[in-house]
Each structure stands twice: as C-alpha cells, then as structure tokens.
C-alpha cells in the first residue's frame, strides 16, 4: 500500500503545469532586397535598402486590437504607431548607420504591457558568378572563385547580385560591367567567352554590379579562367 501511495504522489507531481502564458513580443524582419533562386538564407538589409519589421505579440490577445508604440534610436515614430499598427518599414539613407528599433505594446492607460528591441546593422551588397551550362543550366553548386578550368572552347557566366534593391537580376536599375585582362567589355547580366583554336593561357575575368538609383549599392567579383592545354 505504501508503494502505491508513493506512486500516486509522484505521478501527480509530473501533471503540474510546466509553463506560463507570458506576455511578450517577437520582432520578425526581412530586408527588401533581391536574392537568387534557391537561396536558403534571409534577405538581408543592406545600404540604402528597405527593411520591414513585424511585431508578433504573445499572450496579449489579437494583434489587430493592440496599441503599438514604435521608436527608432530613441525617437517615437508617432505616424506609424497606434492601434493595430504592428508593422514598420524603413529605408536606409546614403549616410548608412546602425538603427535600433523598439516596439512597446500599451494598455488603454498607456501602461507598457510588453516590449522588444533590436539593433540592425546594414550589410554590403554582394555578387556571385556561376557558369550557365548549356546542358545543366546554372551551376549553383560551384561559385566562380580562384581559377576556373575551361573544358571546351566556350563558356557563359552569369552574375547574381545579393541584397540589392531590385526585384530581379536583370532589372533596368542594375548595371553590369564585365572586363578581362585581354580587353573587351560587356554590360549585360551574362557574358560568353570563346577561345581561338590552338591557344592556351589564363585570363582574369572581373564583373561589377551597381544600382543606378542608389549609388552606395555596388559589388565586384573577379576570378581566373584557364583555357587550352597547359
């Protein structure tokens, strides 16, 4: 009988509540920037780009009925604060710097029920180059770095910008400048190089991407192409 009583008491201990429905806020965010297909990371906030924040309340009822107060670097943003206003969009300036955003959820008596803050540091746009193979398409598993051995006499490279303020890589506001150390330039998103017969050597390929509307958004990439029998 004693063993049975002990078992019942022990079982009741495990049935006690283990968590409390706390009042809190999560801030979710994403940069309003471009990333290539199949990119698994977050779209980051970059220089001169936009960022969107969403406040997700927990244990406070419907988000549409709550009163939000947003601040940026200590300054209250009255025009985007208020009932149901749980989103914020900000566009970075040319004089790019870190930004601290805070959101408070207020009661009807202006008492702070929950708050959250986060400091964001703008990243620099980036650029990756991949081979566009006529049989397999874009070779996303192998970014062009170091030295690329050219198997045939022709190769096509495509530039993929990261974290530029654009909807796609061929948008009109994006400009490209391809160059080699043997001369010649190209201004399209993709470039095709052909080598003459019975010629072997190594050539440097470089490309620069820039946003015509936002002068601080640019990135460069360079690599070597080895061709012929060496």
C-alpha positions as CSV (number, residue, x, y, z in Angstrom):
1,X,0.0,0.0,0.0
2,X,2.8,2.4,0.8
3,X,4.4,1.8,-2.6
4,X,1.0,2.5,-4.3
5,X,0.6,5.8,-2.4
6,X,4.1,6.9,-3.3
7,X,3.4,6.1,-7.0
8,X,0.3,8.3,-6.9
9,X,2.1,11.2,-5.3
10,X,5.0,11.0,-7.8
11,X,2.6,10.8,-10.8
12,X,0.7,13.9,-9.6
13,X,3.9,15.9,-9.5
14,X,4.5,15.3,-13.2
15,X,1.0,16.6,-14.0
16,X,1.7,20.0,-12.6
17,X,1.8,22.9,-15.2
18,X,5.3,23.4,-16.6
19,X,4.8,26.8,-18.4
20,X,3.1,30.1,-18.1
21,X,1.4,32.0,-20.9
22,X,3.7,35.1,-20.6
23,X,3.1,38.4,-22.3
24,X,5.9,39.1,-24.8
25,X,6.8,40.3,-28.3
26,X,8.9,38.9,-31.1
27,X,10.2,41.1,-33.8
28,X,10.4,39.4,-37.2
29,X,12.1,41.2,-40.1
30,X,13.4,41.0,-43.6
31,X,15.4,43.2,-46.0
32,X,13.6,44.4,-49.1
33,X,16.4,43.1,-51.3
34,X,17.0,40.6,-54.0
35,X,18.4,37.1,-53.6
36,X,18.9,34.5,-56.3
37,X,16.7,31.4,-56.8
38,X,17.1,28.6,-54.3
39,X,18.9,30.9,-51.8
40,X,18.1,29.5,-48.4
41,X,19.1,32.4,-46.2
42,X,17.3,35.6,-45.2
43,X,17.0,38.6,-47.4
44,X,19.3,41.0,-45.5
45,X,19.0,44.7,-45.0
46,X,21.8,46.5,-47.0
47,X,23.0,50.0,-47.6
48,X,20.2,52.3,-49.0
49,X,17.7,49.4,-49.0
50,X,14.4,49.0,-47.1
51,X,13.7,46.8,-44.2
52,X,10.3,45.6,-42.8
53,X,9.6,44.7,-39.2
54,X,6.6,42.9,-37.8
55,X,5.8,42.7,-34.1
56,X,4.3,39.4,-33.1
57,X,2.7,39.5,-29.6
58,X,2.2,36.5,-27.3
59,X,-0.3,36.3,-24.6
60,X,-1.9,39.7,-25.3
61,X,-4.8,38.8,-27.4
62,X,-5.5,39.7,-31.1
63,X,-2.7,41.7,-32.7
64,X,-5.2,43.9,-34.5
65,X,-6.7,45.2,-31.3
66,X,-3.4,46.1,-29.6
67,X,-1.8,49.6,-29.3
68,X,1.8,49.7,-30.6
69,X,4.4,52.4,-30.0
70,X,7.4,52.3,-32.3
71,X,10.7,54.1,-31.7
72,X,13.8,54.5,-33.8
73,X,17.1,55.4,-32.0
74,X,15.0,56.7,-29.1
75,X,12.7,58.8,-31.1
76,X,9.0,57.9,-31.1
77,X,7.5,57.3,-34.5
78,X,4.1,58.7,-33.9
79,X,2.9,58.5,-37.6
80,X,3.3,54.7,-37.7
81,X,2.3,54.0,-34.1
82,X,-1.3,53.2,-32.9
83,X,-3.9,50.5,-32.7
84,X,-3.2,47.5,-34.9
85,X,0.0,49.0,-36.4
86,X,2.3,46.1,-35.8
87,X,4.5,46.7,-38.9
88,X,7.2,49.2,-39.7
89,X,9.1,49.9,-42.9
90,X,12.3,51.9,-43.0
91,X,14.6,52.8,-45.9
92,X,18.3,53.5,-45.2
93,X,19.9,56.7,-46.3
94,X,23.2,57.3,-48.1
95,X,24.8,58.0,-44.7
96,X,24.2,54.4,-43.7
97,X,24.5,53.5,-40.0
98,X,23.1,51.1,-37.5
99,X,19.5,51.6,-36.4
100,X,17.8,50.5,-33.1
101,X,14.1,49.9,-33.3
102,X,11.9,49.3,-30.3
103,X,8.2,48.4,-30.0
104,X,6.0,48.7,-26.9
105,X,2.5,47.4,-26.5
106,X,0.5,49.8,-24.4
107,X,-2.7,49.3,-22.4
108,X,-5.6,51.7,-22.6
109,X,-3.9,53.6,-19.7
110,X,-0.6,53.8,-21.7
111,X,1.0,51.2,-19.4
112,X,3.7,49.1,-21.1
113,X,2.4,45.5,-21.3
114,X,5.4,44.2,-23.3
115,X,8.3,45.5,-25.3
116,X,11.1,44.3,-27.6
117,X,14.0,46.0,-29.4
118,X,16.7,45.1,-31.9
119,X,19.7,46.9,-33.4
120,X,20.2,46.4,-37.1
121,X,23.5,46.9,-39.0
122,X,23.2,47.3,-42.8
123,X,25.3,44.8,-44.7
124,X,27.1,45.4,-48.0
125,X,25.6,44.1,-51.3
126,X,27.4,41.1,-52.7
127,X,27.9,39.4,-56.1
128,X,28.3,35.8,-57.1
129,X,29.1,34.4,-60.6
130,X,28.0,31.0,-61.8
131,X,28.6,29.1,-65.1
132,X,25.5,28.7,-67.2
133,X,26.0,25.3,-68.7
134,X,24.1,24.5,-72.0
135,X,23.1,21.1,-70.7
136,X,22.6,21.5,-66.9
137,X,21.7,25.2,-66.6
138,X,23.1,27.3,-63.8
139,X,25.8,25.5,-61.8
140,X,24.8,26.9,-58.4
141,X,26.9,24.2,-56.6
142,X,30.1,25.9,-57.8
143,X,30.6,29.6,-57.4
144,X,33.4,31.1,-59.6
145,X,36.4,31.7,-57.3
146,X,40.1,31.2,-57.8
147,X,40.8,29.6,-61.2
148,X,38.2,28.0,-63.4
149,X,39.4,25.4,-65.8
150,X,37.6,25.8,-69.2
151,X,36.8,22.3,-70.6
152,X,35.6,23.4,-74.0
153,X,36.2,26.5,-76.2
154,X,33.2,28.4,-74.9
155,X,31.7,29.3,-71.6
156,X,28.9,31.5,-70.3
157,X,29.0,33.2,-67.0
158,X,26.0,34.9,-65.2
159,X,26.2,37.4,-62.4
160,X,23.8,37.1,-59.4
161,X,23.5,40.1,-57.2
162,X,22.8,39.7,-53.5
163,X,21.0,42.3,-51.3
164,X,20.5,44.9,-54.0
165,X,17.2,46.9,-54.0
166,X,15.8,45.2,-57.1
167,X,13.1,42.7,-57.9
168,X,15.3,40.6,-60.2
169,X,18.9,40.4,-61.5
170,X,18.1,41.9,-64.9
171,X,16.1,44.9,-63.7
172,X,16.9,48.1,-65.6
173,X,18.2,49.8,-62.5
174,X,21.1,47.3,-62.3
175,X,24.1,47.8,-64.4
176,X,26.9,45.3,-65.1
177,X,30.5,45.8,-66.3
178,X,32.4,42.7,-67.4
179,X,36.1,43.0,-68.2
180,X,39.1,40.8,-69.0
181,X,42.8,41.5,-69.0
182,X,42.9,40.9,-72.8
183,X,40.5,43.7,-73.5
184,X,36.8,43.9,-74.2
185,X,33.8,44.8,-72.1
186,X,30.2,43.6,-71.7
187,X,27.3,45.3,-70.0
188,X,24.7,42.5,-69.8
189,X,24.0,40.2,-66.9
190,X,25.5,37.3,-68.7
191,X,28.7,37.1,-70.8
192,X,30.0,34.4,-73.2
193,X,33.7,33.9,-73.8
194,X,35.2,31.9,-76.7
195,X,38.8,30.9,-77.1
196,X,40.5,30.6,-80.5
197,X,42.0,27.2,-81.6
198,X,45.4,26.1,-80.6
199,X,45.7,28.8,-77.9
200,X,46.4,28.2,-74.3
201,X,46.6,30.7,-71.4
202,X,45.0,32.3,-68.4
203,X,42.8,35.3,-68.3
204,X,41.3,37.3,-65.4
205,X,37.6,38.0,-65.5
206,X,36.0,40.7,-63.4
207,X,32.5,42.0,-63.1
208,X,31.0,44.9,-61.2
209,X,27.3,45.3,-60.5
210,X,25.8,48.6,-59.4
211,X,22.4,50.2,-58.7
212,X,21.9,53.2,-60.9
213,X,19.3,54.7,-58.5
214,X,21.3,54.0,-55.3
215,X,24.9,54.9,-55.6
216,X,26.1,53.1,-52.5
217,X,24.9,49.7,-53.8
218,X,27.7,48.1,-55.7
219,X,29.7,44.9,-55.6
220,X,32.6,43.4,-57.6
221,X,33.9,39.9,-58.3
222,X,37.0,38.6,-60.1
223,X,38.4,35.1,-60.9
224,X,40.8,33.5,-63.4
225,X,39.9,31.4,-66.4
226,X,42.4,28.8,-67.7
227,X,41.9,27.6,-71.2
228,X,43.7,25.4,-73.7
229,X,46.3,22.6,-73.0
230,X,48.8,23.9,-70.5
